[in-house]
């Protein structure tokens, strides 16, 4: 059994759930190594399978002036070091088909961003790496769309696919989480993941001094959405975590503080075990 099939089976069998977690973007090698060390230590206390997440490039920032990350070449070197140092699998995202082969040499899970969840060429290129593919549901999509997106991965010869709920647009600057989607997405016949942090974004909802806008968020509701997801019975949780969200260069308002991670996971495991 190849490594992708082995990891996929381990995640599917995880009890009560697996966790994809880490800082939104690679800020530095030192920072991601620090985060990986501490998140692994915390998840190990609960026996939760961990896949470490961080992005090498945030290609869809609200402003062209915003921090994007170190780029693919340097970012993959850093993620490879995290993987080797702490012996944990890696998930990171791609935005263009041309990135997939290189990313697939390092990442164990390739993530398709929500805005790109229907892009056939990107889905096929990611699938052909043979790695597990996690497809974020577009904020503009019905849950039924994800069955088609997952099938594109399978038709490209890769059975290792997951789908991820990350909220639905509600007006112009807000998202809502419809728990029914967590059940309806089962129609994709694959593991279902709940992104409990991005789903609380308020896209372009925060005005900046001097003009312009940035995305805000409702960090205080992360436990609420996470409790809902594990009570419904998702297979995995996606959660962005940061040691100092207030100073995070990307998505600070929706990253969960590292210092509160253990407390939250303890509660979520208890809820899941009662469900």
Secondary structure, 3 states (H helix, E strand, C coil): CCHHHHHHHHHHCCCCCEEEEECCECCCHHHHHHHHHHHHHHHHHHCCCEEEECECCCCCCCCCCCCCCCCHHHHHHHHHHHHHHHCCEEEEEECCHHHHHHHHCCCCEEEECHHHCCCHHHHHHHHCCCCEEEEECCCCCCCCHHHHHHHHHHHCCCCCEEEEECCEECCCCCEECCCHHHHHHHHHCCEEEEECCHHHEEEEEEECCCCCEEEEECHHHHHHHHHHHHHHCCCEEEEEEECCHHHCCCCHHHCEEHHHHHHHHHHHHHHHHHC
